[in-house]
């Protein structure tokens, strides 16, 4: 989708945000803080939803804020306090500093608290092409939504209703700074088109099926035409008509690529520094152990141009770097901030704020391993296309989610299924990955193809 470019809608310049950050740090030092970290942010955007040809909602958002942390003490004798405000006036900034200091005065000493060591900070801010404004009016957005919805209805008369199409154009900017000498920031954008059609065999039928599809990008020029999103979402909904239940059994499971990104999210949560130091993860004490099948690599790459998780520094200002978190199935590292690293007596990995662009790769994947090939590798088993519930226990690794999808026989989709549960453990699932498809998709900051797991329990009738 080609769109013209335009100047941003920001009310503040980058220089003004930096001045605010400098003011906050100066106020903190003058008021008695030993150190201070501050984030100054601004965001603006438009969201429009359309349902059955009518505009349902139009939302314009504009927000700004300052969030700050002050530190009292040095070394292992540090207390901290946090405060925030949406008011950029000097009085409000001073009041926020005073509030943070008052909190710090009454908090306990935290040996993990404190700013990053100066040698860890990013000194050379890199441009990863993260900002592409979309000069979209509400009327233009509504037209795009109607085009997506019209395309869905045009696929089949069995598309009888709609949960609506939505268009979102968002942009923001920020500056992060601290009294160790770091200051950096940049503008960014995030735009999306989504469609959710409803299919039913009869107009009055209660046997309705809903599905959806969406695309989110930094650059609106990379968005598909809305007709492509609407028609694909419709075909997905139609494919679910006539869904059946399954009897309870064990079978191989193929996670469709969009859902497989959720497995990466589960891993990232379990491997987060906060979960590890609190011993709230099944990966505690597993560093250097094989936790995935031997052909699996997991790469955290903050340097991909235009990607959602790209950044040359993390939320603490620490320089980021591309690294293998898992190599040949072996856990090589966690996602650590300075705080969690100190708690674990380790070194930060530049992951304050979480993973960057987390990519799942198999050393066995070939270019021809598309979705149809992955179905053939599945053979007879379950293709999962939607998951429900939050049934993941990160302490034990136990996994149990409601699921819908398709039963596959001899590499061909036989019929849709619903009202089932798939269960296992994350450790066995990760070790049981047989193949990763070349049908790669990016959702947020996670990237993977479809993932085939050797066996899980399917609970049904």
DRENGURO-918871 format. One line per 5 residues: for each residue x, y, z of C-alpha. Coordinates in steps of 0.1 Angstrom, whole numbers, plus 5000, padded with zeros to 4 digits. Layout:
X Y Z  ...;
% end
This chain:
5000 5000 5000  5017 5032 4988  5011 5063 5009  5026 5098 5009  5049 5109 5036;
5043 5139 5058  5058 5158 5087  5051 5145 5122  5022 5156 5144  5044 5160 5175;
5039 5190 5197  5074 5190 5211  5108 5188 5194  5134 5163 5203  5155 5192 5217;
5126 5202 5240  5123 5166 5253  5160 5166 5260  5157 5199 5279  5129 5185 5300;
5151 5154 5308  5180 5176 5318  5158 5198 5340  5145 5167 5359  5180 5154 5365;
5192 5189 5377  5162 5192 5400  5169 5158 5414  5206 5165 5421  5198 5198 5437;
5171 5182 5459  5196 5157 5472  5194 5126 5450  5226 5108 5443  5214 5096 5409;
5184 5100 5386  5170 5083 5355  5142 5099 5335  5121 5090 5304  5102 5118 5286;
5076 5105 5260  5051 5119 5236  5026 5099 5215  4999 5107 5189  4976 5086 5168;
4943 5077 5152  4922 5045 5155  4891 5039 5135  4868 5009 5135  4841 5000 5109;
4814 4974 5113  4789 4964 5087  4797 4994 5065  4793 5020 5093  4819 5038 5112;
4817 5025 5148  4845 5044 5166  4869 5072 5158  4896 5078 5184  4923 5104 5183;
4949 5100 5210  4976 5125 5222  4996 5118 5253  5028 5128 5270  5046 5120 5302;
5076 5121 5324  5086 5090 5344  5116 5093 5368  5135 5073 5393  5157 5088 5420;
5184 5070 5439  5197 5077 5474  5230 5061 5484  5258 5044 5465  5271 5009 5460;
5251 4983 5479  5234 5010 5501  5208 5023 5476  5172 5032 5480  5150 5044 5452;
5117 5061 5445  5096 5065 5414  5072 5092 5402  5055 5103 5370  5035 5132 5356;
5018 5142 5324  5025 5179 5331  5056 5193 5316  5056 5225 5336  5086 5233 5358;
5064 5232 5389  5051 5197 5381  5086 5184 5373  5099 5197 5407  5069 5182 5425;
5075 5148 5408  5111 5149 5419  5100 5157 5455  5075 5129 5454  5101 5104 5442;
5125 5115 5469  5099 5112 5496  5092 5076 5485  5129 5068 5484  5134 5081 5520;
5110 5054 5533  5119 5024 5512  5143 4997 5522  5178 4994 5509  5178 4973 5476;
5212 4959 5467  5202 4955 5431  5192 4991 5426  5212 5017 5409  5222 5030 5374;
5242 5010 5349  5280 5014 5351  5291 5041 5326  5310 5016 5305  5279 4997 5297;
5260 5027 5283  5254 5032 5246  5274 5062 5233  5265 5059 5196  5228 5059 5189;
5220 5041 5157  5191 5047 5133  5172 5015 5127  5145 5031 5104  5117 5030 5130;
5098 5061 5121  5074 5064 5092  5044 5088 5098  5011 5079 5081  4992 5111 5072;
4958 5095 5075  4925 5113 5081  4896 5097 5099  4877 5096 5066  4905 5079 5048;
4909 5053 5076  4872 5046 5075  4874 5040 5038  4902 5015 5042  4882 4997 5069;
4852 4995 5046  4874 4982 5018  4886 4954 5041  4851 4945 5052  4836 4946 5017;
4863 4922 5005  4855 4898 5033  4818 4898 5024  4826 4894 4987  4844 4860 4994;
4812 4841 5001  4775 4847 5010  4783 4826 5041  4801 4856 5055  4770 4870 5072;
4784 4893 5098  4814 4911 5110  4832 4920 5142  4846 4949 5122  4877 4962 5106;
4901 4985 5124  4927 5009 5112  4954 5023 5135  4981 5049 5128  5004 5056 5157;
5036 5075 5162  5056 5085 5192  5090 5098 5204  5109 5096 5236  5141 5106 5253;
5158 5085 5280  5185 5099 5302  5204 5093 5335  5230 5110 5356  5257 5084 5346;
5260 5104 5313  5235 5087 5290  5209 5105 5269  5192 5090 5238  5159 5087 5221;
5142 5086 5187  5108 5088 5170  5089 5056 5161  5057 5045 5144  5033 5016 5144;
5005 5011 5119  4980 4983 5115  4950 4970 5095  4928 4942 5110  4896 4924 5100;
4874 4899 5119  4846 4883 5098  4819 4859 5110  4807 4829 5089  4776 4808 5093;
4758 4782 5071  4724 4796 5077  4714 4832 5085  4697 4822 5118  4723 4795 5126;
4739 4795 5160  4769 4776 5145  4789 4806 5137  4826 4808 5133  4848 4838 5136;
4884 4844 5126  4906 4874 5120  4938 4886 5104  4959 4916 5109  4992 4932 5099;
5013 4956 5119  5043 4975 5105  5064 5005 5111  5061 5018 5075  5026 5021 5060;
5041 5014 5026  5046 4978 5038  5009 4973 5046  4990 4949 5023  4960 4963 5005;
4929 4961 5029  4912 4938 5004  4939 4912 5009  4935 4912 5047  4897 4911 5045;
4895 4883 5020  4921 4862 5038  4903 4867 5072  4871 4856 5055  4886 4824 5041;
4899 4816 5075  4865 4820 5091  4848 4799 5063  4874 4771 5068  4862 4767 5104;
4825 4759 5096  4814 4724 5106  4840 4721 5133  4839 4690 5154  4852 4678 5187;
4879 4652 5191  4882 4623 5214  4911 4624 5240  4943 4612 5225  4981 4619 5222;
4991 4633 5188  5017 4655 5171  5009 4691 5170  5016 4717 5144  5014 4753 5157;
5005 4777 5129  5032 4804 5126  5012 4832 5143  5006 4810 5173  5042 4797 5173;
5053 4832 5182  5034 4827 5214  5058 4798 5223  5086 4823 5219  5068 4847 5243;
5065 4819 5268  5102 4812 5266  5111 4849 5269  5089 4851 5301  5105 4820 5316;
5140 4832 5307  5135 4868 5320  5158 4879 5347  5130 4887 5371  5116 4852 5368;
5151 4836 5372  5162 4856 5403  5128 4850 5420  5131 4813 5411  5097 4816 5394;
5108 4797 5363  5115 4761 5352  5146 4775 5336  5162 4784 5369  5197 4767 5372;
5194 4755 5336  5220 4779 5320  5242 4758 5298  5217 4729 5296  5199 4716 5265;
5163 4729 5267  5154 4728 5230  5159 4702 5203  5195 4702 5191  5187 4718 5157;
5171 4749 5173  5187 4783 5176  5171 4814 5192  5186 4847 5183  5179 4880 5199;
5187 4907 5174  5181 4944 5182  5196 4957 5149  5170 4947 5123  5160 4978 5103;
5123 4986 5107  5116 4958 5132  5094 4963 5162  5120 4953 5187  5150 4971 5173;
5169 4995 5195  5205 5004 5200  5200 5007 5238  5176 4992 5263  5154 5009 5288;
5184 5016 5311  5205 5031 5283  5227 4999 5281  5241 4991 5246  5223 4962 5229;
5239 4935 5208  5228 4906 5187  5233 4873 5205  5223 4836 5205  5201 4830 5236;
5198 4794 5225  5224 4777 5203  5220 4741 5191  5193 4737 5217  5215 4748 5246;
5205 4778 5268  5233 4803 5264  5218 4832 5283  5188 4850 5300  5172 4884 5294;
5188 4905 5320  5186 4941 5331  5212 4956 5354  5189 4950 5383  5182 4913 5376;
5219 4908 5367  5230 4922 5401  5205 4899 5418  5220 4869 5400  5257 4881 5403;
5258 4882 5365  5262 4908 5337  5234 4927 5321  5225 4915 5286  5210 4948 5275;
5175 4935 5279  5159 4959 5304  5124 4959 5290  5126 4923 5276  5137 4907 5245;
5143 4926 5213  5137 4908 5180  5135 4872 5191  5139 4847 5161  5134 4810 5162;
5155 4791 5137  5160 4754 5129  5192 4742 5113  5170 4716 5094  5147 4741 5077;
5149 4742 5039  5136 4770 5016  5109 4746 5003  5095 4739 5038  5063 4760 5033;
5030 4755 5051  5019 4726 5028  5052 4708 5034  5048 4713 5072  5014 4696 5069;
5030 4667 5052  5056 4665 5079  5028 4665 5105  5012 4636 5087  4983 4627 5110;
4978 4651 5139  4964 4685 5150  4970 4718 5133  4964 4745 5159  4952 4779 5147;
4938 4795 5178  4945 4793 5215  4924 4804 5245  4931 4809 5282  4963 4816 5301;
4972 4781 5311  5010 4784 5313  5027 4778 5346  5062 4793 5343  5074 4778 5376;
5068 4742 5366  5065 4747 5328  5031 4730 5327  5011 4740 5296  4974 4737 5291;
4954 4758 5266  4920 4757 5250  4924 4752 5212  4908 4752 5179  4922 4742 5145;
4921 4713 5120  4926 4676 5122  4951 4665 5095  4953 4630 5080  4981 4619 5057;
4993 4655 5053  4959 4669 5042  4934 4689 5063  4905 4666 5070  4881 4688 5090;
4880 4717 5115  4880 4710 5152  4870 4730 5183  4863 4727 5220  4895 4708 5228;
4924 4714 5251  4961 4707 5244  4984 4699 5273  5020 4692 5280  5050 4709 5295;
5071 4737 5279  5103 4717 5285  5090 4686 5266  5075 4708 5239  5107 4727 5233;
5128 4694 5233  5101 4678 5211  5103 4703 5182  5107 4682 5151  5107 4710 5125;
5103 4747 5119  5087 4759 5087  5100 4784 5062  5065 4801 5064  5080 4828 5086;
5058 4854 5102  5065 4883 5125  5041 4892 5153  5053 4921 5175  5090 4914 5182;
5088 4876 5177  5096 4858 5144  5092 4821 5135  5077 4797 5110  5051 4771 5119;
5064 4747 5146  5059 4709 5147  5060 4692 5181  5063 4654 5183  5034 4648 5207;
5010 4665 5231  4979 4654 5249  4946 4665 5233  4917 4665 5257  4883 4663 5241;
4852 4641 5245;
% end
